[in-house]
Amino acid sequence: VEGFEKFIAWTRRQQTEGKYVCFGVVPAGRTDAVGIIQVRALDKEFGLAEWGFAIGSAFWGTGIFQGAARRVVDFAFETLPVHRLEARAVVENGRGNGALQKLGASCEAVLRQSFRRHGVRMDQMLWSIVRSEWVIGEVKPPARVH
């Protein structure tokens, strides 16, 4: 609980400073959030941002993420001064990497041993979406990897 309270305090400070936004993912017909999507500035101008997401496992594969993620990317490019949006996912996270690919993100690199979970260093994939390649409100076909 203490770690979560620290996280909440950090997010409030970041929001107050204009460096962070967080959205609850609430499916139609429900009143409770089943996930979150966060966007945080990586530079002073909020031109470079990182986003992260967590969706309850009961909602994986339902399309909830795709709909919510498209709205958040639209918001980042329409409302915020974001030019480039980055995401990272551990290589073994097939669902997360697949969701980013389906959204139209480009995989730019594998970041070797860049994440630690339970004392184990893991590789991450670095994904990006840039404003000039994103059409606001448009549903894109899945990207292909060759």
C-alpha positions, 0 to 999 in steps of 0.5 A: 500500500505504501508503494502505491501511495507514493505512486499516487503522490508522484502522479499528482505532482507530475500532473500539477507540473503539467508533465503527466496525464492518466486516463481510466479505461471504462468500458461502455455500460460500466462505471468502474475502470478496468485499466489505465493509460498514462502519458508522461513528458520526457522533455520540458516541452512535452514534445517527447512523451512515453506512455504505458498501459495496464488492462485487467486480464479479463479484458485482454483480447476484447478490443478495449485496449485498441479503442482506448489507446487510439483515443489517448494517442489522438489526445496526445497529438491533438491536445498536447504538444506531443510530436513523438510517443514512445512505449516499451514492452518486455520482449516476452510480452507478446500481447503488449507488443502485438497490441502496439504493432496492431495500433500502428506503432513502429518497433525501433529497437530491442533495449538489452537488459533495460528492465528489471523484474524480481531481480532478473534483467529483461530486454524490452522492445522500444515502440514509437508513434510520431505525429506526422504518421498518425491520422487523428480518428482514423482506424489503421490496419495492423502494421506488418513486420518484415 
